[in-house]
């Protein structure tokens, strides 16, 4: 066998051993999403994610220029579509984001920032199976400029400003209950409602 073949065999054996270890761990601990992933599980998942992205996709360059207008548009898109899990600052410090298994990654940290633009785009466009990450892309990849905009925003997250975060809050999704509460408060301020703390109270 050639040296390359031995290397591939060694990698395969390591992956198999890791998979067996993870399977044993899961069978011992059950399927609770509250558990913290083992280090080897995280390592294997990241390696498999990297291998799952075709090389041509990994090497793709962002065709969208990083202008202020593009970042502003991406902030609105991110706040509306992504922040429920990832939080406006990418920290995933949300009720949903903190309870996924595997954990939603902090997009501002090196584990995400070290990915190529092509990898980030591929993940946004195609999603990741067996996680909570959906496929946001529509149509052919070369037409999905929204996802390329988001790649620029992800690169910007480590340096995002408090002013930008405050602006993003205006675009975060609002629940039906929150909308009703705000409507009752507005009615109270117009003199139509007696108790702004009691949305169910009507004249």
N, C-alpha and C positions, 0 to 999 in steps of 0.2 A: 504493500500500500504506500501511496505517496504521502509526503508530509502533510499536504493539504487535506487529504482524505482522513488521516489520523486526527487532524484538528477538528474537522467536521464531526467525526465520531465522538470525540471528547466532549464537544459542545452538546451534541445530542444526548449523550449519557448524563451530563450535568442537568439538562432540561428535564429529562425523564425522572432523574432522582429528585429534582425539585418538585415536579408535578406529583410524584408519589408522596413526598413529604407534605405538600399542601393538602392532598386528598386525605391523608391520615389525620391531619390537623382538623379539617372540616368535619370528618366523621366523628372525631372526638369532641369537638366543641359545638357542633350543630350549625345551623344556617343563620344564626343571629347576625343582624347588621350592626349590632352595638359593639361587637368585638373589634379590636384594632388589628389590621392586617399584619402578618408576620413580615419581617424584613425580606426573607427569601421570596415570599409571595409578591411583594411590591417589586422586587428586582426582576422576577420572571415576567410580571405583567408589563413592566416598562420595556423590557427587551422584546417581548412579543409584539407590543404596540409598535415599536420601532421597525421590526421586521415586517409587520403587516402593511406598512406604508410603502408602496412601490418606489424604487429608487428614483425614477423619473419625477415622481410627485415630490419626494423629499428635496430634490434639487431645484424645484420651481422657485422663481423669483417673483416677488410681489409686483404685479403690473400697475398697481395703483400708486400714484405719488402721495407721500405723507404730508399733505397740506393741512392747515388749520381747519378748513372746511370738511375735509375727509374725517379728521378726528372728531369734530363736532357731531357729524352725522353718525359716526360709529358709537359715540357716547350715548346718543339717544337710542340707537338700536340695541346696544348692550343693556342699558337700563331697563328697556321694555321687554327684551327677550331672554337675557342671560342672568340678570342680577338676582332673580328669585333664588337661584342656586349658588351663584358665584359671588354675590354682593357687588355693589358698585365699584369697590376697590379691588375686586378679584380675590379677596381673602377667603371666600366661601363661608364667612361667619354669618350664615343665615340658618334658620330653623331647618330648612330642607337640605341645604348643602352639608351641614354638619352630621346629617343622619344617613347619608348614602354609604353604601359599601360596594366597591372600594370608595374611600373618602374623596370628596370633590377636591381637586388640587388647588392650592393657592397659586393663582396665575401670575403673581408678581415674583414668585420665588424661582430659583435657578432650575428646578426640575422642569418647569414649563418654559422659562426664558431661554434655556439651552437648546430647545427644539428649533429646527430650521423653520423659515417662513412657510415652506412647502408642507412640512409636517403639521404645523398649526392650522393651515388652510384645510388640509385633508381631514383633520379631526373635526373641525367646525362643519365642513361640507358634508361629511359622511357619517359623523357620529362614531360612537364606540360601542360595540356589542357588549351585552352583559354588564353595562353600567347605566347610569342615569343620563348619559350624554346622548341627546337625540341628533339626528342628521338634519341640519338647518338648510343645507344647500338645495337649490331648485335648478333644474336644467343642467346643462353641461358646465363643468368646472370653469372653463374660460369665460363664461357669462356671469359667474357668481361673484360680482364685484362687492356685494355686501359682506361676504365672508373675508375677502381680502382687506376691506376696511377694518374689520374686527381684528385682523392680524396686527395692523398698525396700532390699534388701541391696546391690545395685549402687550405689545412692546413698550407702550407708554405707561402702563400701570405702575411700574416701580417708581415713577416720578409724577404720578397724577396729583393735582393740587386740590386743596380743600374747596376752592371755588368751583372746580370742575365737578367734584363729588356732590357738592350742594346743588349744582345745576341738574345733575343726573337724577336727583331725588324727585324732580318734577315729572319725570317720565317713568318712574317705577309703577308697575301694575297696582291698581287699587281694588280691593275686594268689594263685593256688593254691600257688605255690612258697613265698610268704611265710607262708601259713597252715600249710603242712607244717613249715616251719622253726620257727615259733612252737610248734606242737604238740610237736615233738621237744624243744625247750628246756623246755617245761612238763613233759614226761615225765622229762627229766633232773633237773629240780628236785624232782620227786616220788620220785627215786631209781630210776626205771625205765630210764634211758638213761645210757650211759657217757660219750659224747662229744657235747655239745650242738652242736658245730660240724660234725657229720657226720650230717645227716638220714637218709642212706641206711644208717647203721649200726644194726642191730637185733640183739637177743639171739636 
